[in-house]
Amino acid sequence: MSFLTALRRISSWMPVLQRSCTRSCQVGARATCRLLHTPDHAHAVNTCQRQRGATSLQTRAFGLSAFRPKSTDDLGSSNGFHEEGEDEDFLEDSEVEELFQQQIPAGIGEEQHRVFIVHPDVKWGSRKQHLTTAELMMAEAEGLVNTLENWTVVDKMILSTKTPEKKRIFGKGNFQTLTERIRQTAGITAVFVNVERLTPLSERDFEEVWGVKVFDRYSVVLHIFRCNARTKEAKLQISLAEIPLLRSRLKNEMANLDQQGGGSRYIGGSGETLYEIQQRLLKEREIKIRLALERLRKKRHLLRSQRRHREFPVVSVLGYTNCGKTTLIKALTGDTGLQPRNQLFATLDVTVHAGQLPSHMTVLYADTIGFLSQLPHQLIDSFAATLEDIKHSDLLIHVRDISHPETASQKVNVLNVLKNLQMPDRLMNSMIEVHNKTDLLTNYESAELAALPISALEGRGLEQLKEAVEEEILKATGKQILDLKVNLSSPQLSWLYKEATVQDVQVDADEGSAVVKVIISTAAHGRYKKLFGSR
């Protein structure tokens, strides 16, 4: 960075210091965006918008709307819910969009990248992977890059290391070998180091040595999230998760500026250095985003209360990314608006879809964000409010891509994430494990007898799955199946149709009565007896 460029940066901050404190957050957001704006910002926005537009799902975000049945008949369909009016949000839609579109970390928003992938194969120590291989980890890294439009892998290399904690990760000899390989490969615009997070110091050192942009798993996954974001909540969560990347870039830029004697100077007599101003404005932006997300979290809590009042059981469908969760929910509900994609992290928001069990009981299937090995904790923290919904489910379905060579490792990763989220024991103990994509295997056999083999794509095994879901839902919700004798001249039958799940009606015309087989909750049965006695 030239000293003239530094002076231009400094001059752009002068208006910030002259404005009132009451507008500091708004000014900070805009000024920070000017500072952190990349030349290819417009390309990044257009690229992500094209990806979102081509694959828009006709679903509604779980956390941002309350659902209301249109009629009793509509409860059996997956489209039987619609949005109620939202309360005033902490941030307007335009403000969220401004935060989301302008806050793009350097280099990540390039229209295209020709990527060299290097995977550090840790030989021993706490960072050694025991449940997978370096080759499979490399294949997953390739999958991440190929998920992004116009990003291509031009070369890759697995390199052993005994010092993953060092600044350059590799020993001197291996690092020199890697550097020569990168320099000899024509057309490289970025290097993807397949580790969870690179320190700002490592990132800066690599970029200086290799002369191209350097990414880690955090930045690549976050860019995939950015291109799949649709709702206000997802955009806010991504904007929050990007702040650590912006801080890393800020440290690197200030280090460059300090070498030229400009980074530590006080600006305009304010008593703050340029670095301190930038840090403060990033902090103000972070606070603003967190306040908005907290407002949405409260709305999510209200939604759960309304859902409990209506007594619709919720089944959260979860699993490793691209395991077939959305395809399964579409098969279980018949929701034609769902458009599954063979893509990592195609689902970011929790969405709900109504379906019926064999007893005609209505349940809500919640489609959740996919999990990933070595998913950085800061990224998980940003989506904590979304993942919190899983804790309030009545049942979990763990979907596994049984055809994947890493299916056992993927299962461990999913269970570890659930453990870190402190999932209640009642959910972990009742969780149904589903082996999906059996159509891709010949002579499928499973040593896990409790798991249910299915093919969501071909519809195989779904009836057995629905029966298992019904059995667990009855246990979890305290619902019971009863035969109730009703007087047809009273409103008993219509009340049962409204408040319970009527399975069968046997009419005795001579007596003017009927025996009604219902699935009813303990609370609803109590109300029934209070209204109509024990008949």
DAMOHU-V821417 format. One line per field, one symbol per residue. phi: phi as a letter, one per 30 degrees, with the letter a starting at -180 (. if undefined). psi: psi as a letter, one per 40 degrees, with the letter a starting at -180 (. if undefined). burial: b if it has 9 or more other ideal C-beta (glycine too) atoms within 8 Angstrom, else e. A space follows every 50 residues. Layout:
phi = ???
psi = ???
burial = ???
//
This chain:
phi = .dddddddddddcedddccdddcddddedddddddcdceceddddddddd ddddbdddbcdddcbccbddadddddcdcdbbdcddddddcdeddddded dccceeidcedbbccccbcdcddajdcddccbbddddddddddddddddi cbccaaacbdacbdddecicdeddddddddddddcdidcaccddbebcde ddeddddddcibdbccdeddddddeedcdbceddddddddddeedddddd dddddddddcicdcddchidicdedddddddddddddddddddddddddd ddedddddddicdccdcbldeidjddddddddciddddbdbdadhdcccd ccbdbccediddbcccdcddcadhdeddddddcdddddeddcdcaccccc dddddceddddddddddddddhdedddddcecccccidddcchdbcdcdd dcdbbddcididddddddddddddddcidbcbccdbdddcdeddddddcb cdcabcccdddibacccbcbdddddddddddcicd
psi = hidddddddddeedddeeiidefddddddddddddehidfdddddddddd dddefhigiihdeeiiihhdiddedeieffiiiihiihidhidddddddd ddghihddeidihhhhhhhhghdiadehhdeaiddddddddddddedhhe hihdiihhhiiegeeidediiddddddddddddehieheihhhgidhiid dddddddddeeiihiaddddddddddeehdiddddddddddedddddddd dddddddddeeedeiihfeeeiiddddddddddddddddddddddddddd dddddddddefhihhhhiaihfefdddddddddeheehgihgihfdhdih iihhiiideehhihhhhiiiiiifhiddddddeddddddddeidihhhhh geehdfddddddddddddddefhidddddehhhhhifeeeihfhhhegde ihhihddeehedddddddddddddddeeiihihhhiheeiedddddddea hhdihhhgddefiihhhihiiddddddddddeae.
burial = eeeeebbebbebbbbbbeeeeeebbebbbbbbbebbebebbebbbbbbeb bbeebebebbbbbbbebebeeeebbbebebbeeeebeebebeeeebbbbb bbbbbebbbbeebbbbbbbbbbeeeeeebeebebebbbebbbbbbbbbee bbbbbbbbbebeebeeeebbeeebbebbbebbeebeebbbbbbbbebbeb ebbbbbbeebebbbbbbbbbbbbbbbbbbbbbbbbbbbbbbbbbbbbbbb bbbbbbbbebebbebebeeeebbbbebbbbbbebbbbbbbbbbebbbebb ebbbebbeeebbbbbbbbbbbbbbbbbbbbbbbbbebbebeeebbbbbbb bbbbbebebbbbbbbbbbbbbbbebbebbbebbebbbbbbbebebbbbbb bbebebbebbbbbbeebbeebebeeebbebbbbbbbbbeebeebebeeee bbbbbbbeebbbebbbbbbbebbbebbebbbeebebebeeebbebbbebb bbbebeebeeeebbbbbbbbbeebbebbbeebeee
//
